[in-house]
Amino acid sequence: MDVLVLNCGSSSLKYQFIDMENEEVLTMGICDRIGIDGSIITYTPHGKEKIKKEVNMPDHKAAVEFMIESLINEEDGVIKSMDEITAVGHRVVHGGEAFSKPTIIDKVVEAAIQGVSDLAPLHNPANLVGIRACEALMPNTPQVAVFDTAFHQTIEKKSYLYALPYKYYKKHRIRRYGFHGTSHQYVAKRTADFLGKNIEDMKIIVCHLGNGASVCAIEGGKSVDTSMGLTPLEGLAMGTRSGDLDPAIVQFIAQKEGLTLDEVITVLNKESGIKGVSEISNDFRDLEKAIAEGNERAILTMDLFHIRVAKYIGAYAAVMNGVDAVVFTAGLGENNKVVRKEICNYLGFLGVKVDDELNNCRAIERDFSAADATVRSLVIPTNEELAIARATKKLV
Ligand code: ADP
């Protein structure tokens, strides 16, 4: 059984084609600049060099066609016909309150994804375009939607409700939804397996630290709280997102800078976070470089980032009345030992203690706690594509 996993953005389409017998990635790739001049497909068939082709991709249907061609072509294809694609798993960002688990896509599900599009206007419409392009080209192949929000549907109302007039929740479903759910769930399960424990008996805090970043409290395998909210803007300081702030700042900036509401929200989404504070970059690697050169602002930016993560971990230890493991994942969490160490330095009171030698690692599963730590600290690489492929396989 071979599963195709798609992550469709407004102008890009990332994909992995996975043999689910042994969970081997047969081909992974990305169609970039869809609908823009200079569109390009880049893919890597298993065990081969990366291939780059400039092709004309005016829309997502064309991108899906080129993607399929990358799997089937004579030179470096990994299958002979489209029939060998058993199922397609789609990452869908927002499932609203309608979806608490992966779901086979039909017209009703499509309408529901469309129905919550105003909660994720940049993502859901793009996800739907990918779904429809696949349906057009593979009408008999089952399509599955795996939602970023689904894992968090176990969060209790006292935690997901904002302290706003209740009518806004009733009328507009304004509440915390949370994102990165597929990643948090996968990493929590891997953590329990890695430690040889039953996830039912564990309290885990997962820190998904990438360009987008969120923290999740997972008790007995269920999400009980998470830092992103109605949209991915809430919570930690991120690559370009502000994360938490006093909502009155929105009006204040609008007045002082003469910006519209939409423009301020764009500033909070695209010009803030690490990029905004440092005025250097949204890529943490650039900040690392600047810190090595003694750049004060870069140091301040990272300090601000670390303490925000630590505050959420402290809060979530309180929410769960304890914690067994603090886990780091995603680009930064997996690769940056300084970030892990700096965050853990705040957590001594919980019983977190780092072994610096063990922490000197990248992108591998590792418990880097000191021998006398009473709370484990770990690196567990995430794999959202594999999680989506597994969920798809299970359903079809
Ligand atoms: P997203 O999926 O949200 O775009 P990622 O999980 O890919 O984000 O993480 C991106 C961030 O992780 C970047 O800011 C980058 O600095 C950091 N990162 C990624 N790879 C590495 C690496 N090999 N070494 C250090 N930092 C890395």
Residues whose N, C-alpha, C, O or C-beta is under 5 A from the ligand:
A	BS01	ADP	L209 G210 N211 G212 N282 D283 F284 R285 A330 G331 L332 N335
